[in-house]
Amino acid sequence: MTKVRIEMNGAGIRALLKSPGVQADIEARTNAVAAAAGGGEDFLPSVYIGKTRVRGSVITATKTGRELEATDLALTRAIDAGR
């Protein structure tokens, strides 16, 4: 039996996780989640490049958005739109 040794290229992986392609994908996913939750001013997507990777989030930005999440779970139910 032959053993296979795999060496990960850490610098390459970090570059990939911060690449424009990954950033575009995360942006598309956060936009889809925000739109599925109701969009508009109530749910705002944001994407930023962190120390090790691109990160995205969708927040409730208004009182109406917070109420929609509290009563109908609008943002929680919209998570699948980002898959």
C-alpha positions in Angstrom: 0.0 0.0 0.0 1.4 3.4 -1.0 1.1 6.3 1.4 0.2 9.7 0.0 1.5 12.8 1.7 -0.4 16.0 1.2 1.1 19.4 2.0 -1.2 22.4 2.2 -0.1 25.7 0.8 -1.1 28.0 3.6 -0.3 31.2 1.7 -2.3 30.0 -1.3 -5.3 29.0 0.8 -5.3 32.4 2.5 -5.1 34.2 -0.8 -8.0 32.1 -2.1 -10.2 32.9 0.9 -9.6 36.6 0.2 -9.8 36.5 -3.6 -12.2 38.6 -5.7 -14.1 35.4 -6.7 -14.8 34.4 -3.2 -15.8 38.0 -2.3 -18.2 38.1 -5.3 -19.7 34.8 -4.1 -20.2 35.9 -0.5 -21.7 39.2 -1.8 -24.2 37.3 -4.0 -25.2 35.0 -1.1 -25.7 37.9 1.4 -27.7 39.8 -1.2 -29.9 36.7 -1.8 -30.5 36.3 1.9 -31.4 39.9 2.4 -33.8 39.8 -0.6 -35.4 36.6 0.7 -35.9 38.2 4.1 -37.7 41.2 2.6 -34.9 43.4 1.3 -35.3 47.1 1.2 -33.9 49.1 4.1 -35.0 46.5 6.7 -32.3 43.9 6.0 -28.8 45.1 4.9 -26.1 42.8 3.6 -22.5 43.6 4.1 -19.3 42.0 3.0 -15.8 42.8 4.2 -12.3 41.4 4.0 -11.1 40.2 7.4 -7.6 39.2 8.5 -7.9 35.7 7.1 -11.0 35.6 4.8 -13.9 37.4 3.3 -16.9 37.6 5.6 -20.5 38.5 5.0 -23.5 39.2 7.2 -27.1 40.4 6.9 -28.4 42.6 9.7 -31.8 44.0 10.7 -31.2 47.7 10.1 -34.6 49.1 11.1 -37.2 48.7 13.8 -39.4 47.1 11.2 -36.7 44.6 10.3 -36.2 43.8 13.9 -39.9 43.3 14.4 -40.2 41.1 11.3 -37.4 38.9 12.7 -38.9 38.8 16.2 -42.4 37.9 15.0 -42.0 36.1 11.7 -38.3 34.9 11.8 -37.9 36.6 8.4 -34.1 36.7 8.4 -33.8 33.2 10.0 -36.1 31.7 7.4 -34.2 33.4 4.6 -30.9 31.7 5.4 -31.4 28.9 2.8 -31.4 31.5 0.1 -27.7 31.9 0.6 -26.8 28.2 0.0 
